[in-house]
């Protein structure tokens, strides 16, 4: 932890990476629930 000036950049990159993966994942789960509801509801 000698260079703490790089910490905010790393945090922003981590948040961006989670959004890059999490947004499509959440959308896919949402679509899955909608299709499963159609499948089991009739």
Biopython code that builds the backbone (N, CA, C, O; Angstrom):
import numpy as np
from Bio.PDB.StructureBuilder import StructureBuilder

atoms = [
    (1, "UNK", "N", (0.818, -1.189, 0.000)),
    (1, "UNK", "CA", (0.000, 0.000, 0.000)),
    (1, "UNK", "C", (0.857, 1.246, 0.000)),
    (1, "UNK", "O", (0.547, 2.230, 0.672)),
    (2, "UNK", "N", (1.919, 1.197, -0.746)),
    (2, "UNK", "CA", (2.802, 2.344, -0.821)),
    (2, "UNK", "C", (2.194, 3.455, -1.671)),
    (2, "UNK", "O", (2.390, 4.638, -1.395)),
    (3, "UNK", "N", (1.446, 3.059, -2.719)),
    (3, "UNK", "CA", (0.873, 4.053, -3.614)),
    (3, "UNK", "C", (-0.643, 4.051, -3.460)),
    (3, "UNK", "O", (-1.338, 3.278, -4.119)),
    (4, "UNK", "N", (-1.148, 4.909, -2.598)),
    (4, "UNK", "CA", (-2.578, 4.958, -2.337)),
    (4, "UNK", "C", (-3.313, 5.892, -3.290)),
    (4, "UNK", "O", (-4.542, 5.955, -3.247)),
    (5, "UNK", "N", (-2.602, 6.620, -4.148)),
    (5, "UNK", "CA", (-3.271, 7.511, -5.086)),
    (5, "UNK", "C", (-3.971, 6.728, -6.195)),
    (5, "UNK", "O", (-4.820, 7.285, -6.891)),
    (6, "UNK", "N", (-3.640, 5.468, -6.375)),
    (6, "UNK", "CA", (-4.249, 4.622, -7.407)),
    (6, "UNK", "C", (-5.515, 3.930, -6.900)),
    (6, "UNK", "O", (-6.224, 3.307, -7.691)),
    (7, "UNK", "N", (-5.809, 4.021, -5.622)),
    (7, "UNK", "CA", (-6.947, 3.316, -5.031)),
    (7, "UNK", "C", (-8.296, 3.729, -5.625)),
    (7, "UNK", "O", (-9.087, 2.841, -5.943)),
    (8, "UNK", "N", (-8.609, 5.015, -5.794)),
    (8, "UNK", "CA", (-9.913, 5.364, -6.376)),
    (8, "UNK", "C", (-10.082, 4.838, -7.799)),
    (8, "UNK", "O", (-11.185, 4.438, -8.173)),
    (9, "UNK", "N", (-9.027, 4.829, -8.592)),
    (9, "UNK", "CA", (-9.108, 4.304, -9.947)),
    (9, "UNK", "C", (-9.438, 2.820, -9.913)),
    (9, "UNK", "O", (-10.240, 2.331, -10.709)),
    (10, "UNK", "N", (-8.824, 2.124, -9.002)),
    (10, "UNK", "CA", (-9.076, 0.691, -8.883)),
    (10, "UNK", "C", (-10.514, 0.429, -8.445)),
    (10, "UNK", "O", (-11.152, -0.509, -8.923)),
    (11, "UNK", "N", (-11.013, 1.248, -7.547)),
    (11, "UNK", "CA", (-12.386, 1.088, -7.078)),
    (11, "UNK", "C", (-13.369, 1.353, -8.210)),
    (11, "UNK", "O", (-14.346, 0.620, -8.365)),
    (12, "UNK", "N", (-13.121, 2.386, -8.997)),
    (12, "UNK", "CA", (-13.994, 2.692, -10.123)),
    (12, "UNK", "C", (-13.968, 1.566, -11.150)),
    (12, "UNK", "O", (-15.004, 1.214, -11.715)),
    (13, "UNK", "N", (-12.798, 1.006, -11.391)),
    (13, "UNK", "CA", (-12.680, -0.104, -12.328)),
    (13, "UNK", "C", (-13.429, -1.328, -11.823)),
    (13, "UNK", "O", (-14.054, -2.041, -12.608)),
    (14, "UNK", "N", (-13.372, -1.576, -10.525)),
    (14, "UNK", "CA", (-14.083, -2.707, -9.942)),
    (14, "UNK", "C", (-15.594, -2.526, -10.081)),
    (14, "UNK", "O", (-16.301, -3.472, -10.426)),
    (15, "UNK", "N", (-16.084, -1.330, -9.818)),
    (15, "UNK", "CA", (-17.517, -1.059, -9.954)),
    (15, "UNK", "C", (-17.939, -1.211, -11.411)),
    (15, "UNK", "O", (-18.989, -1.787, -11.696)),
    (16, "UNK", "N", (-17.137, -0.703, -12.322)),
    (16, "UNK", "CA", (-17.450, -0.824, -13.742)),
    (16, "UNK", "C", (-17.474, -2.283, -14.180)),
    (16, "UNK", "O", (-18.338, -2.684, -14.959)),
    (17, "UNK", "N", (-16.538, -3.074, -13.688)),
    (17, "UNK", "CA", (-16.497, -4.494, -14.042)),
    (17, "UNK", "C", (-17.730, -5.226, -13.508)),
    (17, "UNK", "O", (-18.300, -6.063, -14.208)),
    (18, "UNK", "N", (-18.143, -4.921, -12.281)),
    (18, "UNK", "CA", (-19.339, -5.564, -11.726)),
    (18, "UNK", "C", (-20.584, -5.168, -12.511)),
    (18, "UNK", "O", (-21.463, -6.001, -12.735)),
    (19, "UNK", "N", (-20.672, -3.911, -12.932)),
    (19, "UNK", "CA", (-21.810, -3.483, -13.737)),
    (19, "UNK", "C", (-21.793, -4.159, -15.104)),
    (19, "UNK", "O", (-22.840, -4.539, -15.629)),
    (20, "UNK", "N", (-20.596, -4.308, -15.679)),
    (20, "UNK", "CA", (-20.439, -4.931, -16.991)),
    (20, "UNK", "C", (-20.944, -6.382, -16.960)),
    (20, "UNK", "O", (-21.503, -6.866, -17.944)),
    (21, "UNK", "N", (-20.749, -7.057, -15.855)),
    (21, "UNK", "CA", (-21.192, -8.446, -15.708)),
    (21, "UNK", "C", (-22.592, -8.511, -15.109)),
    (21, "UNK", "O", (-23.409, -9.331, -15.527)),
    (22, "UNK", "N", (-22.869, -7.665, -14.147)),
    (22, "UNK", "CA", (-24.118, -7.749, -13.400)),
    (22, "UNK", "C", (-25.344, -7.308, -14.167)),
    (22, "UNK", "O", (-26.416, -7.890, -14.001)),
    (23, "UNK", "N", (-25.212, -6.292, -15.003)),
    (23, "UNK", "CA", (-26.376, -5.808, -15.749)),
    (23, "UNK", "C", (-26.931, -6.873, -16.693)),
    (23, "UNK", "O", (-28.133, -7.138, -16.652)),
    (24, "UNK", "N", (-26.105, -7.498, -17.547)),
    (24, "UNK", "CA", (-26.658, -8.563, -18.398)),
    (24, "UNK", "C", (-27.144, -9.763, -17.598)),
    (24, "UNK", "O", (-28.109, -10.420, -17.988)),
    (25, "UNK", "N", (-26.482, -10.051, -16.482)),
    (25, "UNK", "CA", (-26.915, -11.164, -15.640)),
    (25, "UNK", "C", (-28.308, -10.896, -15.078)),
    (25, "UNK", "O", (-29.169, -11.775, -15.115)),
    (26, "UNK", "N", (-28.533, -9.713, -14.568)),
    (26, "UNK", "CA", (-29.854, -9.368, -14.025)),
    (26, "UNK", "C", (-30.908, -9.374, -15.117)),
    (26, "UNK", "O", (-32.026, -9.839, -14.892)),
    (27, "UNK", "N", (-30.574, -8.870, -16.290)),
    (27, "UNK", "CA", (-31.519, -8.890, -17.401)),
    (27, "UNK", "C", (-31.850, -10.329, -17.802)),
    (27, "UNK", "O", (-33.008, -10.647, -18.070)),
    (28, "UNK", "N", (-30.851, -11.186, -17.843)),
    (28, "UNK", "CA", (-31.070, -12.588, -18.180)),
    (28, "UNK", "C", (-31.942, -13.291, -17.155)),
    (28, "UNK", "O", (-32.813, -14.081, -17.520)),
    (29, "UNK", "N", (-31.722, -13.016, -15.894)),
    (29, "UNK", "CA", (-32.562, -13.608, -14.857)),
    (29, "UNK", "C", (-33.999, -13.103, -14.949)),
    (29, "UNK", "O", (-34.946, -13.860, -14.736)),
    (30, "UNK", "N", (-34.150, -11.834, -15.263)),
    (30, "UNK", "CA", (-35.483, -11.257, -15.445)),
    (30, "UNK", "C", (-36.209, -11.952, -16.593)),
    (30, "UNK", "O", (-37.373, -12.328, -16.456)),
    (31, "UNK", "N", (-35.528, -12.122, -17.719)),
    (31, "UNK", "CA", (-36.124, -12.815, -18.863)),
    (31, "UNK", "C", (-36.440, -14.272, -18.515)),
    (31, "UNK", "O", (-37.469, -14.800, -18.937)),
    (32, "UNK", "N", (-35.574, -14.912, -17.761)),
    (32, "UNK", "CA", (-35.801, -16.293, -17.347)),
    (32, "UNK", "C", (-37.073, -16.413, -16.515)),
    (32, "UNK", "O", (-37.873, -17.325, -16.724)),
    (33, "UNK", "N", (-37.254, -15.505, -15.586)),
    (33, "UNK", "CA", (-38.455, -15.537, -14.744)),
    (33, "UNK", "C", (-39.698, -15.321, -15.587)),
    (33, "UNK", "O", (-40.705, -15.999, -15.380)),
    (34, "UNK", "N", (-39.652, -14.388, -16.536)),
    (34, "UNK", "CA", (-40.816, -14.151, -17.392)),
    (34, "UNK", "C", (-41.151, -15.384, -18.228)),
    (34, "UNK", "O", (-42.320, -15.748, -18.354)),
    (35, "UNK", "N", (-40.141, -16.023, -18.794)),
    (35, "UNK", "CA", (-40.393, -17.212, -19.629)),
    (35, "UNK", "C", (-40.843, -18.387, -18.786)),
    (35, "UNK", "O", (-41.701, -19.161, -19.212)),
    (36, "UNK", "N", (-40.279, -18.534, -17.599)),
    (36, "UNK", "CA", (-40.695, -19.644, -16.716)),
    (36, "UNK", "C", (-42.135, -19.438, -16.282)),
    (36, "UNK", "O", (-42.886, -20.407, -16.169)),
    (37, "UNK", "N", (-42.533, -18.214, -16.038)),
    (37, "UNK", "CA", (-43.916, -17.935, -15.653)),
    (37, "UNK", "C", (-44.861, -18.283, -16.797)),
    (37, "UNK", "O", (-45.931, -18.848, -16.572)),
    (38, "UNK", "N", (-44.470, -17.948, -18.022)),
    (38, "UNK", "CA", (-45.292, -18.306, -19.180)),
    (38, "UNK", "C", (-45.372, -19.821, -19.340)),
    (38, "UNK", "O", (-46.432, -20.355, -19.667)),
    (39, "UNK", "N", (-44.270, -20.509, -19.113)),
    (39, "UNK", "CA", (-44.215, -21.949, -19.286)),
    (39, "UNK", "C", (-45.124, -22.669, -18.290)),
    (39, "UNK", "O", (-45.853, -23.593, -18.653)),
    (40, "UNK", "N", (-45.071, -22.238, -17.045)),
    (40, "UNK", "CA", (-45.821, -22.941, -16.008)),
    (40, "UNK", "C", (-47.246, -22.412, -15.823)),
    (40, "UNK", "O", (-48.086, -23.098, -15.242)),
    (41, "UNK", "N", (-47.522, -21.209, -16.306)),
    (41, "UNK", "CA", (-48.855, -20.647, -16.158)),
    (41, "UNK", "C", (-49.803, -21.107, -17.262)),
    (41, "UNK", "O", (-51.022, -21.080, -17.092)),
    (42, "UNK", "N", (-49.252, -21.517, -18.365)),
    (42, "UNK", "CA", (-50.149, -22.008, -19.393)),
    (42, "UNK", "C", (-49.715, -21.515, -20.704)),
    (42, "UNK", "O", (-50.345, -21.818, -21.717)),
]
sb = StructureBuilder()
sb.init_structure("model")
sb.init_model(0)
sb.init_chain("A")
sb.init_seg("    ")
for serial, (resi, resn, name, xyz) in enumerate(atoms, 1):
    if name == "N":
        sb.init_residue(resn, " ", resi, " ")
    sb.init_atom(name, np.array(xyz, "f"), 0.0, 1.0, " ", f" {name:<3s}", serial, name[0])
structure = sb.get_structure()
